Amino acid sequence: MKMIKGTLLLVVLMGIVLPLSAQTRRQLVLYTWEEMFPASVLNGFKADYKRKNNVDIDIVYKNFEMNEDMLAELERTKGSGYDLVIADDYITEFVVQEGLAQRLNKTKLSNFRNINPFYQHQYYDPNDDYTVPYGAGVQTIIYNPAKVRKNITGYSDLWSNDLRLSVGLVGNYRVVNGIALKVLGKSYNTEVIADINAAGQRLLTLAPNILLLDDFSLDQELLSGAISVAVTYTDQVFRARQQNPNLKVVFPNEGIGFGIMAAFIPSRAANSDAAHAFLNYLLDAKVGAQCFEHLGYYCTFKASEAELNPRLKDLLILPNFNSFEMIENLTLEADDAHNQIWVQFLASIGR
């Protein structure tokens, strides 16, 4: 199928030229992780699109496992092949820098005003030209008070002798290295090599308490009793608390690192109009609430907060703190130092 530019777009199909309005179906290609939208939202958008445009739209949902895979794919296709992508903030910075995302047409986003300003004007898109924040998460401590005698208030408590082989951590080197940096009073984003190395030495002394490194199932390990404490992602905390409300959630007193998932339209998206329509649909207050209740990440749409299930509001609205810090991209030298101390830490816990 070939699209021809002009005042009236035409479709050349099987040798017959038809006006675009005569098409019976269109296609929206999404590219993100699995399970990012409830089925009710995808079906609702298709019905809404048909009602407004008198055209059916098919949603093709393609997944990646790692942010880096997504970036490599967009580099390979030069920004084509996908209409809407949702990925993490740090990788989105590279997407924008490489010209692989297009500027949003905000005249097509009447619900853009529904975004919570707290999640806007971030380092990867300071003027909000390219992205819509779709969920946020923080590095959170969650523990079972029935199995932990200590009242945990911050990262430093993870070094307690009482927690030997009972702690689970996510498998992200910047998050884990950042725990030691915060205990030392440093920024997650310091580029001082001596500070990074000092954090590495501090981290080695935590090794006897670590039972698991896992990005995907620490909530289940905590619920099963395999571990007593976890430092994990917001969606896992959300799921664990739903199953066991007695679990305690701690926002570390040393400072809170957080990240945002960003939605953007690739630079050569075949159906940019449909991508804008889908974004605007997600930004609806009620639709957004459905999404965040499904995702288990913090609600980034201010207008959706009032629509959240009252039982879930405390889990989906981020408390007000003054000590947030986004984990940002570093120089190659600083990143190399992080990788070196991560390798040493893995060896110290037998990985």
Protein Blocks (a to p, Z undefined) as FASTA:
>chain_A
ZZdedfbdcddeehiacdfklpcbdcddddddehkbcfklmmmmmmmmmmmnopacdddd
dddfbfklmmmmmmmnnopaiabdcddfklmmmmmmnopaccddfklmmklmmpcfklgo
ifklmnopmbccehiadddddddfklmmbdcfbfklmmpmklgoiaccdfbfklmmmmmm
mmnopafkbcbfklmmmmmmmmmmmmmmpmbdcfklmmmmmmnomambdcddfklmmmmm
mmmmmbccdddfkbpcdddddddddfklfblmlmmmmmmmmmpmklmmmmmmmnopacfb
fklmmmpcfklmmmmmccddfkbccdddddfklmmmmmmmmmmmmmmnoZZ
